[in-house]
């Protein structure tokens, strides 16, 4: 699995490529999220377009990360989750916790719109 992290304004975009499952992939993913929080980033976008599969340990990281972001005044939004990822999130009952978007621009704009409304 590969992770690319980049910034767009005050939003941290985390791009995942490959399968996210127990072991090194989940540990690397968790570290990327922790690094974002350590840097003060709480508006996160997780681009799942190239993540064909995720197991329960990976989903646990996503759910915990979203909860931690919200506690810090931010959020975690999903971009383009695969059919498998969407089904898995729905199956375990957490899909409704996330705001999902078809592309990164929409997700970034949603943060900007939220900021303007405040």
C-alpha positions in Angstrom: 0.0 0.0 0.0 1.1 3.6 -0.8 0.1 6.8 0.9 0.5 10.2 -0.5 -0.3 13.2 1.7 -0.8 16.7 0.4 -2.3 20.0 1.4 -5.0 22.0 -0.4 -5.5 25.2 1.6 -6.2 24.2 5.2 -7.3 20.7 4.2 -5.0 17.6 4.4 -5.7 15.1 1.6 -4.6 11.5 2.2 -4.5 9.4 -0.9 -4.4 5.6 -0.3 -3.3 3.2 -3.1 -3.7 -0.5 -2.5 -5.3 -2.8 0.0 -5.6 -1.6 3.6 -5.4 -4.5 6.0 -4.0 -5.5 9.3 -0.3 -5.1 9.5 2.1 -2.6 8.0 -0.5 -1.0 5.8 -2.8 -0.1 8.7 0.2 1.0 10.8 1.4 3.3 8.0 -2.1 4.7 7.5 -2.5 5.3 11.3 0.8 7.1 11.4 -0.2 9.4 8.5 -3.4 10.4 10.4 -1.4 10.9 13.7 1.1 13.1 11.8 -1.8 15.2 10.4 -3.2 15.7 13.9 0.3 16.5 15.3 0.7 19.2 12.7 -2.7 20.7 13.8 -4.6 19.5 10.7 -8.2 18.5 11.6 -9.9 18.9 8.2 -9.0 15.6 6.5 -10.0 14.1 3.2 -9.4 10.4 2.6 -9.2 9.7 -1.2 -10.2 6.0 -1.6 -10.3 5.9 -5.4 -7.3 3.5 -5.6 -8.1 1.5 -2.5 -9.9 -1.6 -3.7 -10.2 -3.3 -0.3 -10.1 -2.5 3.4 -10.5 -4.8 6.4 -11.9 -4.2 9.8 -8.7 -2.9 11.2 -8.5 -0.3 8.5 -12.1 0.7 9.0 -11.3 1.0 12.7 -8.6 3.5 11.9 -11.0 5.5 9.7 -13.7 5.6 12.3 -11.4 6.5 15.1 -9.7 9.2 12.9 -13.1 10.8 12.1 -14.0 10.8 15.7 -10.7 12.3 16.7 -11.0 15.0 14.0 -14.5 15.9 15.2 -13.3 16.2 18.8 -10.7 18.7 17.6 -13.3 20.7 15.6 -12.7 19.1 12.2 -13.9 16.2 10.2 -12.8 13.3 7.9 -14.5 13.0 4.5 -14.3 10.2 2.0 -13.7 10.6 -1.7 -14.7 8.0 -4.2 -14.8 4.8 -2.1 -14.9 1.7 -4.2 -18.0 -0.5 -4.2 -16.3 -3.0 -1.9 -15.3 -0.3 0.6 -18.8 1.2 0.5 -20.5 -2.2 1.0 -18.1 -3.0 3.9 -18.8 0.3 5.6 -22.5 -0.2 5.1 -22.4 -3.8 6.3 -20.8 -2.9 9.7 -23.1 0.1 10.0 -20.7 3.1 9.8 -21.2 4.4 6.3 -23.8 6.9 7.5 -21.2 8.5 9.8 -19.2 9.8 6.8 -19.8 12.4 4.2 -18.7 11.1 0.8 -17.9 12.8 -2.4 -17.2 11.8 -6.0 -14.0 13.9 -6.3 -11.5 15.8 -4.2 -12.6 19.2 -5.5 -16.1 18.7 -4.1 -14.8 17.6 -0.8 -12.4 20.5 -0.5 -15.2 22.9 -1.5 -17.4 21.4 1.2 -14.9 22.5 3.9 -14.7 26.0 2.3 -18.5 26.3 2.2 -18.7 25.2 5.9 -16.1 27.7 6.8 -17.9 30.6 5.1 -21.2 29.6 6.8 -19.6 29.9 10.2 
